[in-house]
Amino acid sequence: MGVLIAPVSCGQTFAVDNTCFSVKNLWQLSSPSSRSLLNPGNILGLEKELTGLLLLNWRKEWVFRACARENGGRFVFEDSVQLRLYHNETDLTNLVNEVYISLNPTDFFFIDAGKQVAPTGAGYFFNPSDLWSRARERRPFLQDRELPPEGRVMLKGEYLFPGLTLEVGWAPQLAWTEDEDAVLRKYFGSPQRSSPAWVKISGGFSGMDGSCLFSYDRQWKAGLNLAKVCGENLEIHAEMGWEEWAKTQADQLNQLFLTITRETHDTGAHGNECTRPIEATTEKGFVKALVGANYTFAGGTNLIIEYLFNGNGLTRREWEKVLLHIGKNNVPAAGDENYPPVAVKLQRTTEFFAETGFPGLLRHYAMARLYKELPPALALEQIIIQNLVDRSGLAILGLSYEKERFALSLATQIPYGKQESEFGLMTGDWQVKLKVEFWF
């Protein structure tokens, strides 16, 4: 039901619509890994930790009419207040998730301006065709789905042709400090490292939905997104993104990589081997590609399976060099009872992981999600993220209860694999999450 606020000239009115409010309380108990080679002897001083998050989310949409047209545009505002509890300390922050205006001058033309959550591709675990999935953004492989997504400040226009949509847009680069005292970071949101301009064409053909993207922000990026529904139960999808290397980032990656491999090998017999850069950086750009399927069984159980090729990741041979470095430098030298030299050497590895993206720094991954409803109000969710190179992975098991405007869920997350493997290196062992949520 709309509420009339103010009349304007030409019969234009504003109405309030789609107002929603939610309260979420999340508690997480984390245990450090006792076997991680990145934390030998617990030199990082990690302990079991209980953290809490109280999240208040408010979203409101104002729809207005223009002259005789029902839809002249809308104004959207979404805000989240977050209170974090950890180590007997509290941290209160505010995040403006979205604040933008969308104008509809004609039935076939739209203009959006402001901070907006842009739609991603068809992939569930990863979106290589996404405009914002750039290497220098260093987005984590494991996204925190408990927090509402944060939009990007942008200006874009869309024109609807018969059978396809043309989108043209630009986003400014916004830079400010990210420390805990930064006012803009604390009350508005994250800075934008990228300033892309893009053209996107989307539409349907032969029963398939697709889109292609071309963008430029000091480097070129191209993306392709395809999805097709087969019958009533199966959906298949594919995404691909090609991105041009930023020379500064490629040089920094190679500098960190060569530093740790030179510490492991002698410069004599292995001289050429120790000066070889990361294979992916020797090309002009790299490809990330994902294929997957989404199947719903007769009883309502849903299964998602996806494969990801990470073209800027390490090869098996390069990964073995990194593991060799970690294995040789995670214990004190003979007669040395102090850990600082070990910490200094492992710090270089940590810097390399942070630059490449950890976890998610190898080339081949498989992901699966099984969601099964248990009537009348329970649901079971199982997620597996599998590294196909070293056979390590992450398992997530969750049980949820939902009724009317209340939800309660309990989930646990456990990495598995050999000690000398990607997920075996994670300094955190198991996690248990409890979530209580109300919405109005």
C-alpha positions, 0 to 999 in steps of 0.5 A: 500500500502506497502512502502519499507524501507530496504532490508535484507539478505535472501530476507527479507524486511520491509513494513509499513502498517496500519498506523492510527492517531486520535484526540479526544476531550472529555468534562465532566460536573459532579455534586455531589450528594446531598443525598449520605450518604458517603458525608453528608453535603458535607463534601467532599467539592464536587462541579460541575466540568467541565473537559476536555481531549485532546487525540492524538492517533497514531498507526503504524504496520510494517509487514516484510517478511522472505525469500520466506514467505509472513509473517515473523512477525510484529512490532506494536507501539501505543502511546497516548498523553493525555492533561487533563484540570481541576480546571484551571490546566493542566496535560500532560501525555504519554501512550505507549498502545502497543509496541511489536514484533510478529514473525512467524517462521513457518506457525503454530507457533507465538512468541510475546514479549512486551507490548500488549493488550490481547484479552478478553472474549465474555462478553460486560460488564465484562470478568470473564475469562480474565487472568488479571481480578484478585481481587487484580488488583481491576479493576473498574466495570465501565470501561472507554471506551473513553480511548484506552486500555493499554497493558501488558508486556508479552512473549507468544507463540502460536501453531496452531493445527488442530481445536485448538490453544495452547497458553503459556505465562508469564508476569513480575511484574513491580513495580514503584511509581504511583504518579503524578511525577513518570516518568515511570507512566507519560510516559510509563504506569501503573505498573503490580501488577501481574506476571502470567504464563498461558496456554490457549487452544482455538478452535471450536467444534459443532458450538461453539467457546470456550477457557479454561485458567489455570494461576498461580501468587501466586494463581491459576486461571481458566477460561472458555469462550464459544460463539455460533452463532444461525442463522443470528441474535442471539449470546449467550455466557457464561464466568466463572472464578475461582480464589484462594483467596490471604490470605493477601487480604482476611484478610484485607477485613475481618479486614475492614468489622469487624471494621465497623460492630463492631462500629454498634453493641454491643459486648454483644448480637451481639458478635458472629454476629460482629466477623463473616467474609465475607462469600465469604472469608471462601472458598478457592476461588470464582467464577465469572460467566456471561451469555448473549445474543447478538441479532440483529433485522432486522432493524439493532438494536442491543440488548445485555443482560447479567447477572453477578454472583459476587462470591466474593461480599457481601451477602444481610445480609452483605450489610445490616450491611454495610448500618446500619453502614453508616446510624448511622455514617453519622450525628454528635452526639448530641451537636456536630456541627463538622463533623470531627468525622463523616468523620473519621468513613466514611473513614473506609467505603470508605477504605472498598469500595476501597478494595472490588471494588465500585460499583460492591461489591454485588453478582447479576447484570444485564446489557443491551445495546440497540444500534439503528442506525437512518439513515443517520448518527445518532445512539442512545445508551442506557445502564442499569446496574442493581443491583439485590440485592437492585434494584439500578442502573446506566442509560446511554443515548447517541446520536452520529453522525458519517460521514466519518472520523468525529464523535460527541457524547453526553451522560448522566449518571445518578445513581438511587435507594434508598438512602440506596443502592449501586448506591444511595451511589455514591458521583457523581450524573449526568454526561454529556459528549461531545465528538468530534473525528477525525481520519485519 
